[in-house]
Amino acid sequence: MRSARSRGESGRRALLCGAGMKKGMFYGVGLGPGDPELVTLKALRVLQGVGRIYAVASRQSDRSVSGAVIAALPGITAELVELEFTMSTDWGERLARIDAHASAIHAELACGADCAFVSIGDPMTYSTCSYLLRSLRRLDPGLAFEIVPGVNSWSALAAKCGEPLCEDREILRIVPSYSIAEGEAPELPECSTTVLLKTYRTRNRLLEALPPEARVLYGANLGLDNETYSSRRDEIDALPEAYLSMLAVKK
């Protein structure tokens, strides 16, 4: 594992490799919620064939969740490069970091290397992959790419709890919990299931705001060794909070 090259070095490498050389393919690959057995056969085939795999570096440990999933998969020979992204409230700063990483990946693609960017869950749903792909396509409008979808975490939660997310004409809504302001109650339309994502630091206040008749499912770190899930409110309230967590509220 190593960090990405600087923008300047990546640019020089792209210039050296670009002339007359077939460019590599970029893959955005979903790894599912964290259980290596939920990685699709297509995702595994792609990852076994690329020369370099990029993942988001963890801010909590030495190895990211994506990196741990990759390590558990058979037949992976690619170099793993973990990229550090910023969670700054300044979107200009965030996008600048994404563009810098896209430049480094573009340099490898220009040299003919097939590269994959992996993400937990689905790469086109609340994922860094979509921003990275957009930046790469600005650098190369003719970019050769393929997106391999992954199992969503809310599907994994429903499976763990043995509860259907939606039936018949019910509506499924996916809402980032941090979009609900302090003191506000989440909107819960009738005959719907609302999934509140990333409930770290918001879970208990959201639970207090839910109507008593609502059916609640909670899951955290699904597919990992420290996974927890429950459909009992008193039990949920006592569980430690986790970054990779969600509430599914049926009304």
N, C-alpha and C positions, 0 to 999 in steps of 0.2 A: 504494500500500500504506500502511495506517495501523494503529495499535493500536486495541484495543477501548475503548469508552467505559467510564467508571466505573459501578459498580452504581447509585449515586444518580441519575446522569444518565439511565441506561437506564430506571430505574423511572419517572422523570418523563415520559420520552418515551412509555412504554407507557401511562401514564394518559391522556396527551393524545390518543393515537391509538386507544385501545381501544374507545371508545364508538361502537357502531353501525358499525364498520368491519370489513370482511371480513379475517380474518387470513391471513397468508401461509402458504405450505407450506414445511416444513423437509425437506430432502433430506440423507441421509447417503450420500456417493458414494465408492466405491472406485476408485482410479486405477490399480490393478495395481502391479507391482513397481517401475516407474520409466520404462519405455519408453512414450512417448506413443502408439505404435501399438497397445499392448495395452489402452488405454482402450476400453471398450465403446461401441457406437453409442448405447445408452441413456444412459450416463453423459455422453457428449458432448452429446446433445440436452438433457438436464437442465441442464448447465452453461451452455449457450448461452441458456437461457431464464430463469435466475435473475438477480436484481438484485445479489446480494452473495454472494461465495464466501469462506468462512472456512477457514484452513489452520493447521497447527501451525508456529510459527516455528522456524527452525533455530537450534541452539546452536553450530553449527560454521561457518556462513557467512552472508552477507547474504541469500541466498535459500534457502528450504526446498526439499527435493526435490519436495514437492507443488506449490510455487509454480513451479518450473521446468517441471513437466509441464503445468500450466495455461497457462504462457506459450507452450508449443509447440503448443497446440491451436488449431484455427481457429474463428473466429466467437465468441470469448469477449469480451463487453462488460461483464461484471459487475465491480464493485470487489472487489479482493482484499484481505482483512483477515487478517493473520497474528497469531495468538494465542500468547502465551507461557504455557506450562504449567510447573509445577515438578516436578522429580524427587526432591523431598524424601522422606526415609524416614518422615516424619510424614504418615500418610494423611489426617488431619484437614486439614492444610495443602493437600494435593493436592486433596481434594474441595472445599475452600473456593474454590480457584482455578477449578475446573471450574464450580462454581455461579455464580461471578462472570461467567464467559464466557457461561454459559447465560442469565443475566439480560440481558446485552447483546444476545444473539441474539433472545431473547424479545421485547425491545422493538422490534426491527426487524420481527419477524413480526406483532406487534400493530398495526403501522402498515401492514400489507398487503403487505410485501415478501417475495417468495419468496427463501429463503436456502439455501445448500448448505454443508455441512461436508465437506471432502475429506480422504481419508487414503490413504496408500500401502497397497497390498494390498487387503484386504477390510475394510469398515467395522465388521463385527460379529465380527472375529477379532483378539484382542489389539490393539484399537484404542481410542484416546481417544474415538472417536465413540460407543461404547456408553455410556460414562459421561455424556457430554454429552446424549445422547438421554434417559437416565434422569432427569437433572436437569431438562431441558425439560419432560418429562411430569409431573414434580412441580409445576412452575410452572403448567402448563396440561394437566390430565388429558384434555382434548379435543383435544390437539395434532394437527394434520393433518401427517402425515409419510410419507415413503417412503424406503426403503433400497435403494440400487443396488449390488449386490455387485460385487466386483472380482476380478481374477486374483490368486491367491495366489503368493507368492514361491517356495514349494517346487515348485509346478507349473512355474514359469519355470526353476528349477534343473534339474529333470528334463528339460525340453525342451532346454536348452542342452547338457546332457551326453549327450543321447540315451539316457537310462536310464529305464525304467519305475519309478515309485514303488512300485507294488504290482500284483500279478497274482493271479488266481484267489482263493484264500482267505487271502492274506497280509493283514496288518493294518498300517494307517498310524497312527502316533502322532506328535502334535505336542507338543513339550516346550520350555518356555523354559529355555535353558541355565543362566541365573542361578539357577534353582531347585535345581540340583545343587550341593551343598555342596562346599567345598574338601576334597580327599582322597577324595571319593566317586566311584565309577564310574557312568556312566549305565546305567539298566536297559534291557536289549536283549532282549526276548522272541524266541524262535525264530520264524521265518517272519514277520518284521515289518520295516518300515522306520520308524526313529525319526528325526524331524526335530528337530534341536536349534537353536532360534532364538536370534538375537542373541548370537553367540559371541564378541563383542568382549571381550577379556581372559580368555576361558575356552577358546578354541579349542585351543591347543597342549596344555594339561593334559588336555583331553577326548580329544584324539587319542592321547595316551600311555596312556590308560585303556582304549582300545578293543581288543577281541581282534583278533589278526592276521588272522583269516579274514573279518572283517567288510568289506563293500564300502562305501567312503566317497566321498561327493560333497561338494564344498564350493563355495559361491557367495557373492560379496559384491558389493554395489552393482549387482545385476542390472538390466539395462535402461538403466543410466547410462553415461556416457562412460568411467568408470574401472572398469567391471565386471571381475571376475575369477572364474573357475570352473575346477575341476580335479577329477579322480578319482584322482590320484596322491598318496599320502601325503607323500612326500619333497618334492613340489612345493608342496603345501598348507602344509607346515610353514615354508617359506621365504617365503610371501606375507605382505605387511603385513596386520595385523588391521584390520577395519573394523566400524563399528557395525551397518550393515545387512548382516548376514552370517548364514550358517547351515551346519550340517553335516547331511547326510542319511546315515544309517547303515543299511545293509541287512544283515540277519542271517538 
